[in-house]
């Protein structure tokens, strides 16, 4: 689920950690999450257990475990208004099949964005840290609040807990922790795909092309978006080309790409079998945009950007 208000955005990342004194019963989880801003609220998905949190600006909270939506059909609601989006995957299922969710949140105003972050569970209360250091508190009573973090000095490279693993430091930004994980890479005629073992997610990177607005575009698919499909039906690739298999094959064969066409049409055939390597990724951002740095097998590092200017990717080095 990345697969992302024009005026105010709440984003979950691990760029800021709030110091908390925890009793022994508290549980702290480092997880990958996706978040999407709506007209009147926010939805959050936690990769470790598939739970979706619906947080309305009125202070009302709803919690949907994976079992509550995984078997539902895809979002049946179409006709998104100008400047708004149609939610997809888990967010789309919950939003499309629950009128109360639609009434409380309105339409999405930005695509889903995914990040590594920390979730604290204490006495049935859930705490999630936001980009600016404030903390979302989701109560068992069906309400939620946002508390401010203690004042901290402006971040500088000297007082950040983590450094950028590549490129030049951004003067007033502390990046999240660099995450190293086993990965797989496969090149295609018009881009490439990367699988990250720690969360099972797959990233699709499309080369710049006129039909993509002249920019390189990317899509992100959580493991839950493709693991339920059967393996792709056997194809006969052209000479010198390869049909992708396993997770890459399922994303390539079944899922829809950036322009609404199948990903197989956007990427083309694989030009080599997939290869394993060790990848490093790191998230950083502001309230208006986010970046994920991700390394490739040849040592290059890409920057997956998402924000008010849209979605694009380029090279850090």
N, C-alpha and C positions, 0 to 999 in steps of 0.2 A: 504494500500500500504506500506507496509513496504516496506508486506512481504517482505538497506542494500544497487587513482591510486596506485596502489601499491606504488606510489611514492609521490603523493600529494593529499590531501583530503580537500575539503571545507565542513564543517559540521555546521549546524545551531543548536545552543542550547541556552538556557537561562543562561548559566554559566557566561556570561559577559554582562553587561548592559552599554551602552555608554550614558553619560550624555549629553542631548541635551536641548537647550532652544527652546521651541516650541511656535509658535504663536497659537492663539485661533483656527485657522482653521485646525490645525494638528490633525490627528486621530491616536491613538496608540492602537494596538490590541495585546493582549496576546493570542497566538494561538499554536496549535500543527501543526508541519510541518514534511514532509519527504523530504529528499534530496538524490540524487544519482549522483556520480561522473562518468563522461564519459571520453573517450580519450581526447576530446578537449572541455570540458565544464562541465556544471552542470545543473540538473533539480531540481526544487523545487516545492512542492505541499503544499498548505495551506488548512488545514482542515476546516476552518470556512466558506469558500465559494467555495472550490474545484478548485481554480485557479491553473494552472500549469505555471511556469516561465521557459523558455528555455534560458540559458545563455551560449553563445559560448565564447571560449577564445579569439576570434577576437573582442569582445566587442559588438557583435550583441545580441539583446534580442527579444524574442517572448513571447507573453502572450496568453494563451489559457484558457478562462473561462470554467467552468464545462459544459455549454451547447454546447461547441464546440467539445467535445470528448465523453461525457457520453454515447451517443447512438451508437458510433462506435463499430464494432466488436473488439475482442481481437487482440493483435499484430499478424499480419500475417507473420512476418519475423522470420525465423528459421536459424539454422546453425551458431551459434555464434562461432567466432574464438577461438583458445586456449587461456586461460587466460582472456577471456571476458565473459560477461553475456548477457542474453536476457532480456530486460526490460519487466515488467509485469504491469497489472492493468492500471491506468491512464497514467503513463509514457509510458507503452508499446503501448497504443492506439495512443498517440500523436506521438511517435517516429516511430511506424510502419506504420502509414497512412500519414506521411508527409515527403517526400523525403528531403526537405530542412533541416528539423531537423536532420535527419540521416547524411546528408552530413556535417553539421556544427559540430555535437557532436561526431560522431563515435560511438563506442560500449561502454556500461557501463564497468567500471573496478572494481566497488564495488557494493554490494547489497544496497538497500535502507536503510536509517537510519532515525528514527523518534525521534523528540525532541520537548519540549516546548520552545518557543522563543517569541520575540516581533517584530511586524511589525509596522513601522511608515509610514503613507501616508500623504504627504504634497504637496499641489499644483500639484497633479497628478504624483508626484515622490514617489517611494516606497523605503524604507530603511529597510534592514534586517541585523541584527547583526550576525557576525560569531563567531566561537569559540575563536579566538585570539583577539577579540575586534574590528577587522576591520568591515566595514559596506559595504554591497552590496547596490549600488544605481541603481535602474532601472528607466530609464527616459521614458517619454511619446514619445520621438523621436525614440524609438526602439533600444536604446543603453543602455549599463550598464557599470559601473565602480566600482572599489573597493577603498575605502578611508581608510587610516590608523587611528587607534584610538590614542588618546593622550597617551604618555608614562605613564605607571603606574608601581608602584613597584611590584616585584614578589609577587604573592598571597601567603599568609600564613593563617593559621586558625585564626589569630588575626585580619587580615584586610579584610576577606571575608564578603560580605553582608549576606551570608547564611552559615549555618553549615550543615554537613552531619547529617541526622536524625538517622543514624545507623552506626555502625562500627567506625573504627579509621579514623581521618582526613588524607587525602593525602597531603603531605607537601606542594607541589607547585601547588595545584589545588583548585580553588573555585568552588563548586558545584552550580547547578542551584537551584532555589527555590523549596522546597518540596511542592508537590501538593497533597492535600487531596480531595478525591472524593468518592461518592457512587460506589460500585462495586459488582460484583457477581462472585462466584467461583464454579467450578464443577470438581470433581476428575474423572479420567478415568483409565482404566486398565493400560495404559502405559504413564500416564502424567496427565495434568490438563489444564483447560482453565480459563481465567480471562477476564471479561468485565468491562470497566471503563466508568462510566456514563458521565464524562465531555466531552469526545470526541466521545463516542460511539464505540471506537475501541475494538477489541478482541485480546488477546494474547494467543497463543497456546504454551505450554511447554511440550516437549517430553522427557521422561526419557532416560538416557544414555542406549545405546544398540549397539551391534556390527554393525548393518546395518547403524547406525548413526555415525560411526567412533569412537565408544566408549565414546562419550560425550553426554551430554544433549543438545538438540537443541531447538530453539524457532522460532516462526513465529509471525508476527504482521499483522493484517488486519484492515484497516480503515473501518469505517461504510459503506462507499460507495462501498466497495468490496463485501458486502453480503446483504445489505438492499434491493436490487432489486430482490432477489430470493424469490420464494414462500416458505412457510414452508416445512420442509423436509417431504417426504412421510412417512406414518406410517410404522414402522418396528416392528418385534417381537423379543425383546431382550431376551437373555438367562436368566434363573432364577437368581434373585439377581442383575440383571443389569438394566440400565435405558437408554431409548433413549433420547438424548438431544433435547430441543425444542427452539423456538424463535431464537435469534441470534446465540447461541451456536449450535443449530440444523442446521441452514443454513450453517455455516462454516464447521461443521462436515460432512454434507451430500454432499455439492456441491464443496468445494474448495480442491485444491491440496496441499499436505504437502511437507515436506523437501526432501523426496526421490523421489518425483514425483507421489507417490500413493495418493489416496484420504485420507484426514485427518482421516476419519473414520477408515481406515485400519491402520494408524499409531498410533492413540490413543486407538483404541478399543472402547468398550462400556463404557458409564458413569457408575460409581459404586454407585452414590448417586445423588439425585436431586441437582440442583444448590441452593446456599445459598447466601444471601446478607450480605455485611459487608462494613466497611469504609476502603479504601485502601490509602496508601501514596506511591507516586513514586517520584523519584528524578533523574535527569540526570546529568552526568558529563563526562568529557573525554578530550582527546588531539586530535591533528590533525590526528593521526594514528589509534585511536580507541575510542570507546564510551562505556559507561555503563549506564544502567537504573536500579536503585534499586526499588523494588516493594514489598510491604508487603502483606502477606497472612492472612487469617482469624485467624490462630493459633498463630500469632505473629512472625512467621519466615519472613525473608526478603531475596528475591533472587536478584541475580545480572545477568542481561541480557547483555552479552558482545557482541560487534561487532567491527571488525577491520581487520587488515591485517592477523591475525591468523584465521579468519573465524567468525563463530557464535557459541556461546555456552552459557550455563547458569549454575550457581551454587549458593550456599548459602552464604550470608553474615553472617547470624546468624540463 
